[in-house]
Amino acid sequence: MAGNKSIASHHEVRRLPVSFDRDGSEISVAVHTIKGSRPGPTLSVFGPQHGDEWFTVRALYEVVRDLIGEDLAGTVNIVPVSNPPALRDGTRVTQVSADEPDMNRAWGGSNTWIANQLTSVLTSEVVAGSDVLVDLHLGPWGSAFGAVCHGNDFADDALNARSRQLCHAFGYPVVGALNVTGAFPGPRSLAGFAGATLGIPTVLVEIGGGGFSEEVTTAWISTIVRGVRNLAIAMGILDGEPVLPQRVLTYTTTRRVNPRIGGLLIPARSGRQLGDEVRAGELLGTVVCPQTYVERERLTSPCDGWLLYTAVSYLLRPGDWAFGVIDADGAHWSTHE
């Protein structure tokens, strides 16, 4: 996998044992560790906690390929699949019978559901020894997201500032400043737990999704690879100059435009891009009955702003991902920090 790069770093893949399922199969998590020849900080990157966000696995394959053989000052850990049971089942949640089925709402707990055990092992073996975390969340099949976010409501102002700095260093032109402990995704998400409990900043990456053209997919993957490299440069793990956008849209509020009624989603306009400007009341898509083609719901933008989530035509259930809009109220463009 190293290509033509000089071998200046050591690549190791290890499996972290977690538990055994009821059929006797082992539950474990693989971790790629790329250790440099010189001492330095540790960056840890986490793939899907939600099993339907499988596109992340492909993106991290390219991240590993990009970093192997580089002359690193420090260490990069990459967890391609944070939640193997959910990926196996293709589901967002880990264990439907559990009180805490969503892994990204189960960090820091003491229960023994599968999600709790996964977070416990990853905390002790990866998170606790890290200086910076990257948590990747991409759209499941048929939908795509386009933002990089950071926590903005930690009690430690220095942690808020560091989180914001790292988020901008990733180099994506859309940045969300979120109340991760007080609102979404909450204090027991990876970002909320790592920041509030361990004082470790997290960059939340939500770029791309499955079911789109190869050209678009390749561009999203390249953006993620470049973003991880930018972070490594900002941390002093890699030498070089980061690739940054000329201006950045920073937002605090988003509005989901997901259906209340299931059916076939028909986007109102083909070729709509993430980040496109939209107006309040603009039609984004229509949900029709897949049998009669009777229109059941019209999905319109609730405000002026920019497209944060988008979707292709696919069969969806109530609440599934369709569209999302960055509210222009409180959002602003600026030159890159």
HELIX and SHEET records of a PDB file:
HELIX    1   1 PHE A   55  LEU A   67  1                                  13    
HELIX    2   2 PRO A   84  ASP A   89  1                                   6    
HELIX    3   3 MET A  103  ARG A  105  5                                   3    
HELIX    4   4 ILE A  114  GLU A  125  1                                  12    
HELIX    5   5 VAL A  127  GLY A  129  5                                   3    
HELIX    6   6 ASP A  157  PHE A  170  1                                  14    
HELIX    7   7 LEU A  190  LEU A  198  1                                   9    
HELIX    8   8 GLU A  214  MET A  235  1                                  22    
SHEET    1   A10 HIS A  10  PHE A  20  0                                        
SHEET    2   A10 GLU A  26  LYS A  35 -1                                        
SHEET    3   A10 ALA A  73  VAL A  79 -1                                        
SHEET    4   A10 ARG A  38  PHE A  46  1                                        
SHEET    5   A10 VAL A 132  LEU A 136  1                                        
SHEET    6   A10 THR A 202  GLY A 208  1                                        
SHEET    7   A10 SER A 143  GLY A 151 -1                                        
SHEET    8   A10 VAL A 174  LEU A 178  1                                        
SHEET    9   A10 ARG A 247  TYR A 251  1                                        
SHEET   10   A10 HIS A 332  THR A 335 -1                                        
SHEET    1   B 9 HIS A  10  PHE A  20  0                                        
SHEET    2   B 9 GLU A  26  LYS A  35 -1                                        
SHEET    3   B 9 ALA A  73  VAL A  79 -1                                        
SHEET    4   B 9 ARG A  38  PHE A  46  1                                        
SHEET    5   B 9 VAL A 132  LEU A 136  1                                        
SHEET    6   B 9 THR A 202  GLY A 208  1                                        
SHEET    7   B 9 SER A 143  GLY A 151 -1                                        
SHEET    8   B 9 GLY A 305  ALA A 311 -1                                        
SHEET    9   B 9 GLU A 277  VAL A 278 -1                                        
SHEET    1   C10 HIS A  10  PHE A  20  0                                        
SHEET    2   C10 GLU A  26  LYS A  35 -1                                        
SHEET    3   C10 ALA A  73  VAL A  79 -1                                        
SHEET    4   C10 ARG A  38  PHE A  46  1                                        
SHEET    5   C10 VAL A 132  LEU A 136  1                                        
SHEET    6   C10 THR A 202  GLY A 208  1                                        
SHEET    7   C10 SER A 143  GLY A 151 -1                                        
SHEET    8   C10 GLY A 305  ALA A 311 -1                                        
SHEET    9   C10 PHE A 323  ASP A 327 -1                                        
SHEET   10   C10 THR A 254  VAL A 257 -1                                        
SHEET    1   D 4 GLU A 295  THR A 300  0                                        
SHEET    2   D 4 LEU A 283  VAL A 288 -1                                        
SHEET    3   D 4 GLY A 263  PRO A 267 -1                                        
SHEET    4   D 4 LEU A 315  LEU A 316 -1                                        
END                                                                             
